Amino acid sequence: MKTRLQNNKEQIFCAWRHRWVRLTPEEWVRQQLLHRMVEQLGFPASHIAVEVAFRLPSLQGEDGGKLFRCDAVVYDASLQPLMIIECKAETVPLTQKTLDQAITYNRKLNVPFLLLHNGPQSIFVTLNPDGTNHYAQRCPGYTDLLRCE
């Protein structure tokens, strides 16, 4: 991963956005995770998108709805959304609020998998069609994930 100092601010190059971005604690966690997923777990870099923006209708029925951004989304071979990734800084615990955030995003993307990650901890969630969830401490490799779909 490439980093630099620009105008006295640390930046990291995001290969997925093809640009330099501010190096925040959350961004560091995200970049570390995505590189590990590609290099060690066989995820195709071309099947990962970062800062995926979309709108969800608000409960109050406001025009346009609220804008949301997923930290990252993994796509399958048909380029259908497969997994939502929600990252937090290492000092931010993964809580029910983090899970609820990813579930809110899933109202739009309708994926079978969620990955919550803060550096030292990962929670991989399989969202079963019957409404139950299965939790694991690590994300499987890309090929294994496709088999579980």
N, C-alpha and C positions, 0 to 999 in steps of 0.2 A: 504494500500500500504506500502510495506517495503522499507525503505531507509537505507543507511549506508554510512560511510566515509571510503574510501579505498585509501591509498596513498595520503591523503589530498585532495581527490576529492570525491564529493558527487555522489552517485549512487542510482538508483532505480531498484527494481526487476521487470522485465517485464514478466508477467505470460504467455504472448503469445509467447515470444522468449525463455522462460525458462532460463533466465540468467540476470545477473546484467548489467545495461547499465549506461552510464554517464547521470547524471541528469541535462539536459539543460532546459532552460525555455520552449522550444517547447516540449521536452519529458514530462515535468510535465503536460502540457496542454493535450497531447495525452493520458497519463496514466489516468488522471482525467476523461477525456471524455469516454474512453473505459470502465472504471470501472462503470461509471454512466449508460452507455448504457446497460451493463450486469445487474447491480443491480436494476435499476429503469425502464428501457425500455424493458426488457425481451429479449435482444439479447443473443443468445447462445454464450458463450465464444469460443466454439469450431468452430464457424462459422465466426470468425474474425481472420484475418492474419495481421501481422505488418511487415512493411518494405518489401512489395511485390516488387521484382525486375523483370524487363523485358526489352527487347530491342525493340526499334522502328527503322525502317529503316530511315536513314537520307535523307533529301531532295537532298543531293549531291550524294546519292547512295553509300556511303562508306560501305565497308564490315562490316557485323555484326550490324551496326546501333549504336545508342546511348543508354547507359544504363540509365534507369529511376527507381525510387523507390517510390511507393505509401506509404504514412504514414500508411494507413491501408485499408484493403478491407473487406467488409462484404459479405458473401456468403449466398445463399438461401438453402433450404433443400436438393436440388440436387447438392449442392456445386458448383453452377454456380455463377460467380461474380454478386453481386446485387447493391453494393454501394461503391464508392471510398470516402475515408475520407482524407482530406488535413488539417493538423493542422499547426498553426503558434503560436509563442510565444504571450503572452498577450499584449505585446507592439507593435506587428506587426498588422497593420490594414488589414482586409480582403478587397481586391481590385479586380479589373478586372484581374490583373495579377495572383492573386490566383486562380480565376475561370479558366483562360486560362490554368494554370498549370494542374488543374484537368481534363479539357477537353482534353488536350494533352494525359494524361494517358488513357483517355477513348477511344482514337484511338485504343488501344490494347485490353482493357477489355470490352468495349461496354456494360456498365451498364446503367440502367434507372435512377439511383439516385447518386447525389453527396452531400457530407456534408463538408462544410468549417467551421472551428472552431478555435477560438483563445482564448478561455476562456470566456470572457464576451459576445462574439458575436458568433452566429451560423447562417449560411445560408444553408438551405436545398434546393436543386435544383432537380426538377423532369424534366428529359429530355424527352420530348414528341416525339413520332415517326414522327410527322409532322414538327419537327425542332424547335418548340417553347419550351421555358422553363417556368416552374412555380417555383416561389421563396417563401419560408416560413422562419420564424424566428426560427423554432425548428424542430428537427427530430422526426418523429412519432415512436411509439413503433414497435418492430420487426413484430408482428402479423399484425398491420395496414400496415406496409411497404409491406409485402407479398401480402396483398389484393390489393394494388395499382399497383403491378407489371404488 
